[in-house]
Amino acid sequence: MTSNSVANPEQDGKVAASLDGQQSIALVDDDRNILTTLSIALQSEGFATRVYSDGEAALSALRSNPPDLAVFDIKMPRMNGMELLQKLRETSDIPVIFLTSKDEEQDEAAGLAMGADDYIAKPFSQRLLVARIRAILRRAHPMTEVTTEGSVDTLPDSEAIHRGRLTMDPARHQVKWDGMPVSLTVTEFLILEALAARPGVIKSRNQLMDAAYPDDVFVDDRTVDSHIKRLRRKFRAVDPEFGAIETLYGAGYSFSDA
């Protein structure tokens, strides 16, 4: 994106000029100042950026040409961030970070339960946002990492996990059940990976939150219940008899590979 297009975010979808291998970040916010400053900050960190000033303008573009990660403001006209996430999750599992105000704790919990991967409360530091973006991209694409110069470093491959009818490939963020692909968000993948790592072992909600969220992100433990419901629903879409994720009331969850 040229400096002019960064300064004029109403040119929705304008993409920063990028080098091969650059990861792209979509920014959706009706505040032009935020779009401008975040675009500049992310480009200086080696990312390509796209900007959208409302949810409706962003939705079709994010579906047709998904970025590596998206950052949504919650309060926007025409289509707010929650509505945008809900519609996007019908067809896409790209990582999403919410920008929220400090008085929107209920929105934070609801957004995470709907499939957002993280949230940051305003006002926030650009360094914090960049750190969160890098952390989520490492979780979503563990084989590669973007350097500050914009190049991509290849990281060691991770071993696939085979548990009965389940196959998980952390390096490629791929999940299959009986050979059928199951599309999961980063958070859902990490929760399932924590359960499948030790079949039959009960994992508490706190343990699953530790596996799925960065150390400085605090969410209601019932959010894990919402993620588990989404996981079961996705697996039952390919196998109506799916029952490998078991609930142990008052204790937590476990994975059965029987």
C-alpha positions as CSV (number, residue, x, y, z in Angstrom):
1,M,0.0,0.0,0.0
2,T,1.4,3.4,-0.8
3,S,1.4,6.1,1.8
4,N,-1.6,7.7,0.1
5,S,-3.7,4.6,0.3
6,V,-2.8,4.1,3.9
7,A,-3.9,7.7,4.7
8,N,-7.1,7.1,2.8
9,P,-8.6,3.9,4.2
10,E,-11.9,4.6,2.6
11,Q,-10.3,2.9,-0.4
12,D,-11.4,-0.4,1.1
13,G,-9.3,-3.4,0.2
14,K,-6.3,-1.5,-1.0
15,V,-3.4,-3.9,-0.4
16,A,0.1,-2.9,0.6
17,A,2.8,-3.7,-2.0
18,S,4.2,-6.9,-0.7
19,L,7.2,-9.1,-1.2
20,D,7.0,-12.8,-1.9
21,G,6.4,-14.7,1.3
22,Q,4.9,-11.7,3.2
23,Q,2.0,-12.5,5.4
24,S,-1.1,-10.3,5.0
25,I,-3.2,-8.7,7.8
26,A,-6.7,-7.3,7.2
27,L,-7.7,-4.4,9.4
28,V,-11.4,-3.6,9.8
29,D,-12.3,-0.4,11.7
30,D,-14.3,2.7,11.0
31,D,-11.7,4.9,12.7
32,R,-9.4,6.2,9.9
33,N,-6.7,7.1,12.4
34,I,-6.5,3.6,13.7
35,L,-6.4,2.1,10.2
36,T,-3.6,4.5,9.2
37,T,-1.4,4.0,12.3
38,L,-1.8,0.2,12.4
39,S,-1.1,-0.1,8.7
40,I,2.1,1.8,9.0
41,A,3.2,-0.1,12.1
42,L,2.4,-3.5,10.6
43,Q,4.1,-2.7,7.3
44,S,7.2,-1.7,9.2
45,E,7.2,-5.1,10.8
46,G,7.2,-6.9,7.4
47,F,3.5,-7.5,6.9
48,A,1.3,-6.6,4.0
49,T,-1.9,-4.9,5.0
50,R,-5.4,-4.4,3.7
51,V,-7.8,-1.9,5.2
52,Y,-11.6,-1.9,5.3
53,S,-13.7,0.8,7.0
54,D,-16.8,-1.3,7.6
55,G,-17.8,-4.9,8.1
56,E,-20.0,-5.2,5.0
57,A,-17.1,-4.0,2.7
58,A,-14.7,-6.5,4.4
59,L,-16.9,-9.6,4.4
60,S,-16.9,-10.5,0.7
61,A,-13.2,-9.6,0.3
62,L,-12.2,-11.7,3.3
63,R,-14.1,-14.7,1.9
64,S,-12.8,-14.4,-1.6
65,N,-9.2,-13.6,-0.8
66,P,-8.5,-14.6,2.9
67,P,-5.6,-12.9,4.6
68,D,-3.3,-14.7,7.1
69,L,-5.0,-12.9,10.0
70,A,-7.7,-10.2,10.5
71,V,-8.1,-7.6,13.2
72,F,-11.7,-6.4,13.8
73,D,-13.1,-3.5,15.8
74,I,-16.3,-4.5,17.5
75,K,-18.3,-1.2,17.3
76,M,-18.8,-0.3,13.6
77,P,-21.7,0.9,11.6
78,R,-23.6,-1.2,9.1
79,M,-22.1,-4.5,10.3
80,N,-20.3,-4.6,13.6
81,G,-17.3,-6.9,14.4
82,M,-19.4,-9.6,16.1
83,E,-21.7,-9.8,13.1
84,L,-18.8,-9.9,10.8
85,L,-17.1,-12.7,12.7
86,Q,-20.4,-14.7,12.8
87,K,-20.8,-14.5,9.0
88,L,-17.1,-15.1,8.3
89,R,-17.1,-18.2,10.5
90,E,-19.7,-19.8,8.2
91,T,-17.0,-20.2,5.5
92,S,-13.6,-19.3,6.9
93,D,-11.4,-20.2,9.9
94,I,-8.8,-17.4,9.5
95,P,-7.4,-16.2,12.8
96,V,-9.2,-13.1,14.1
97,I,-8.2,-10.6,16.8
98,F,-10.9,-8.3,18.3
99,L,-10.2,-4.7,19.3
100,T,-12.5,-3.9,22.3
101,S,-13.1,-1.1,24.8
102,K,-12.5,-1.8,28.4
103,D,-16.2,-1.7,29.2
104,E,-17.0,-4.5,26.7
105,E,-16.1,-7.6,28.8
106,Q,-19.3,-9.3,27.8
107,D,-18.4,-8.7,24.1
108,E,-14.9,-10.1,24.7
109,A,-16.3,-13.4,26.1
110,A,-19.0,-13.7,23.4
111,G,-16.4,-13.0,20.7
112,L,-14.1,-15.7,21.9
113,A,-16.9,-18.1,22.2
114,M,-17.9,-17.4,18.6
115,G,-14.5,-18.3,17.3
116,A,-12.3,-15.2,17.8
117,D,-8.7,-16.1,18.7
118,D,-7.8,-13.2,20.8
119,Y,-8.8,-9.7,21.9
120,I,-7.0,-6.5,22.9
121,A,-8.6,-3.7,24.9
122,K,-8.3,-0.1,23.8
123,P,-6.2,1.9,24.3
124,F,-3.4,-0.6,23.4
125,S,0.2,-0.4,22.4
126,Q,1.2,-1.2,18.8
127,R,4.0,-3.4,20.2
128,L,1.4,-5.5,22.1
129,L,-0.7,-5.9,19.0
130,V,2.3,-6.9,16.8
131,A,3.3,-9.4,19.5
132,R,-0.1,-11.0,19.6
133,I,-0.3,-11.2,15.8
134,R,3.1,-13.0,15.7
135,A,2.0,-15.4,18.5
136,I,-1.2,-16.3,16.7
137,L,0.5,-16.7,13.3
138,R,3.1,-19.0,14.9
139,R,0.3,-21.1,16.4
140,A,-1.6,-21.1,13.1
141,H,1.5,-21.7,10.8
142,P,4.1,-23.3,13.0
143,M,6.4,-24.2,10.1
144,T,7.1,-20.5,9.2
145,E,7.8,-17.3,11.0
146,V,8.0,-13.8,9.5
147,T,11.1,-11.8,10.4
148,T,11.1,-8.1,10.9
149,E,12.7,-7.8,7.4
150,G,9.6,-9.4,5.9
151,S,11.3,-12.7,5.0
152,V,10.0,-16.1,6.0
153,D,12.0,-18.5,8.1
154,T,11.2,-22.2,7.8
155,L,10.9,-23.9,11.2
156,P,11.3,-27.6,12.0
157,D,8.3,-29.7,11.0
158,S,6.0,-31.1,13.7
159,E,5.0,-34.7,14.0
160,A,1.4,-35.6,13.1
161,I,-0.8,-36.9,15.9
162,H,-2.7,-40.1,15.3
163,R,-5.4,-41.0,17.9
164,G,-7.7,-43.7,16.7
165,R,-9.8,-42.2,13.9
166,L,-8.3,-38.7,14.5
167,T,-5.3,-37.3,12.6
168,M,-3.9,-33.9,13.5
169,D,-1.0,-32.2,11.6
170,P,0.2,-29.2,13.7
171,A,2.7,-28.1,11.0
172,R,-0.1,-27.7,8.5
173,H,-3.0,-27.0,10.8
174,Q,-4.9,-29.9,9.3
175,V,-7.4,-32.2,11.1
176,K,-9.1,-35.3,9.7
177,W,-11.6,-37.7,11.2
178,D,-11.8,-41.0,9.3
179,G,-9.9,-39.3,6.5
180,M,-12.5,-36.5,6.2
181,P,-11.1,-33.0,6.8
182,V,-12.5,-30.9,9.7
183,S,-11.8,-27.2,9.6
184,L,-10.9,-25.7,13.0
185,T,-9.9,-22.3,14.3
186,V,-6.5,-21.9,15.9
187,T,-8.0,-22.0,19.4
188,E,-10.2,-25.0,18.6
189,F,-7.1,-26.8,17.2
190,L,-5.1,-26.1,20.3
191,I,-7.8,-27.3,22.7
192,L,-8.2,-30.5,20.7
193,E,-4.5,-31.0,20.5
194,A,-4.2,-30.7,24.3
195,L,-6.9,-33.3,24.8
196,A,-5.6,-35.7,22.1
197,A,-2.0,-35.5,23.4
198,R,-3.0,-37.8,26.3
199,P,-6.1,-39.8,25.6
200,G,-8.2,-40.7,28.7
201,V,-6.5,-38.0,30.8
202,I,-8.9,-35.4,32.2
203,K,-8.0,-31.8,31.4
204,S,-9.5,-29.1,33.5
205,R,-10.9,-25.9,31.9
206,N,-7.9,-24.0,33.2
207,Q,-5.5,-26.5,31.6
208,L,-7.3,-26.1,28.3
209,M,-7.3,-22.3,28.5
210,D,-3.5,-22.4,29.3
211,A,-3.0,-24.5,26.1
212,A,-5.2,-22.3,23.9
213,Y,-4.5,-18.7,25.0
214,P,-1.4,-16.6,25.6
215,D,-0.4,-16.1,29.2
216,D,-1.6,-12.5,29.3
217,V,-5.1,-13.3,28.0
218,F,-7.8,-13.9,30.6
219,V,-11.1,-15.4,29.7
220,D,-14.0,-16.9,31.5
221,D,-13.5,-20.6,31.9
222,R,-17.0,-21.2,30.4
223,T,-15.6,-20.0,27.2
224,V,-13.8,-23.4,26.9
225,D,-17.3,-25.0,27.1
226,S,-18.3,-22.9,24.1
227,H,-15.3,-24.0,22.1
228,I,-15.9,-27.7,23.0
229,K,-19.5,-27.4,21.7
230,R,-18.2,-25.9,18.5
231,L,-15.6,-28.7,18.2
232,R,-18.3,-31.4,18.7
233,R,-20.6,-29.7,16.2
234,K,-17.9,-29.6,13.5
235,F,-16.9,-33.3,14.0
236,R,-20.6,-34.4,14.0
237,A,-21.0,-32.7,10.7
238,V,-18.7,-35.4,9.2
239,D,-19.7,-38.1,11.7
240,P,-23.1,-37.9,13.5
241,E,-21.9,-40.5,16.0
242,F,-18.8,-38.6,17.1
243,G,-18.3,-38.9,20.8
244,A,-14.5,-38.8,21.3
245,I,-14.6,-35.7,23.4
246,E,-16.0,-36.7,26.8
247,T,-17.3,-34.4,29.6
248,L,-16.5,-35.3,33.1
249,Y,-18.8,-33.0,35.1
250,G,-17.0,-30.9,37.7
251,A,-13.6,-32.0,36.4
252,G,-13.2,-31.2,32.8
253,Y,-12.9,-33.0,29.5
254,S,-11.0,-35.9,28.0
255,F,-10.4,-37.5,24.6
256,S,-11.1,-41.1,23.9
257,D,-9.3,-42.8,21.1
258,A,-11.2,-46.1,21.4
